[in-house]
């Protein structure tokens, strides 16, 4: 490689004057270990000229020190020293870059089974999952696990990148076989992806069909990876029409200025819907009513707000609202279909992330939006078999990386929506009360 890419320059594959601005796309690369995820991300950054000179020089030095025959582009995303020494990804590496058509946030996640929790973290905000499959090995257990988790977390669009095609002589029969295997896997998912699934033959190491079309795949007529990334729809900011405002902070300034003496605002990020000055709202779970008196960001007054704006809301009445409560619009004409459920018990799909298994009747802490609540998990109603993707009854507990349908009992009520309707109010994490470690991620059914 003779050239050094400079940050800020555009990539091939689209003209700024003719393309349509598609907005920000969040994507995740996932799959089994050594399938080439970090190399793919490094190659994308390199070929789209999104690498600074000092980054290139550091990677070049590291490659020489390791005795590599060529510059290892995977080192552009493997930032931890332990990762570089072992040649694997441990943490989630986020990289930002843009082309004339779009801006991207890429999450490079680990392939090792013991770091599945990191993959789930990266997938929780993704619009697109790039699932890499080694052409020599095909669909393996971790391919199934990552695809299952991406589907559970509501990632709509998939790119199945059949990588290392150069090592199988660009054999179309290999590509077709792996495609057929993955299509069978997708059919067995409890919640199949709602959007597009595109299959691309490629070599991340050599750059074939990432940014530039490969001369080796004359039999392939689909898009390159970058072309698909530039045109796939991203999740709309207002994916859920009903207003959901989790209270993060009760703002009571301790200033001497008279204007602040009676100030009581509620700060947070609007997670869904919209709110306007003058609208009647409910504070849940208590159900107290009031109207919005003011909405502002610092000194700027707003007439309305939309997600994901961080705002302060003042109400006309002095109601008892604290951190963890949820402000929603009051139902119109008695229609309560827009309201979340208020309850202490529910069922959820849980991805277990700890070496210590989920034990029914043991006490945990559930973090739901901005609220922390003591909880008891169990019983385990079903556990999914990763090989067959079938739900199996009779499991007593969940082990590391296992996924199951679990009953959840809380010490106090919360307001929630099913995860498939609203991510923000339907997702939660499970925390070990003794160690304060995150041990699970849940999606309310």
Secondary structure, 3 states (H helix, E strand, C coil): CCCCCCCCCCCCCCCCCCCCCCCEEEEEEEECCCCCHHHHHHHHHHHCCCCCHHHHHHHHHHHHHHCCCCCCHHHHCCCCHHHHHHCCCCCCEEEEEECCCCEEEEEECCCCHHHHHHHHHHHCCCCEEEEEEECCCCCCHHHHHHHHHHHHCCCCEEEEEEECHHHHCCCHHHHHHHHHHHHHHHHHCCCCCCCCEEEEECECCCCECCCECCCCCCCCCCCCHHHHHHHCCCCCCCCCCCCEEECCEEECCCCCCHHHCCCCEEEEEEEECEEECCCEEEEECCCEEEEEEEEEECCEEECEEECCCEEEEEECCCCCCCCCCEEEECCCCCCHHHCCEEEEEEEEEEEECCCCCEECCCEEEEEECCEEEEEEEEEEEEEEECCCCEEECCCCEECCCCEEEEEEEEEEEEEECCCCCCHHHHEEEEEECCCCCEEEEEEEC
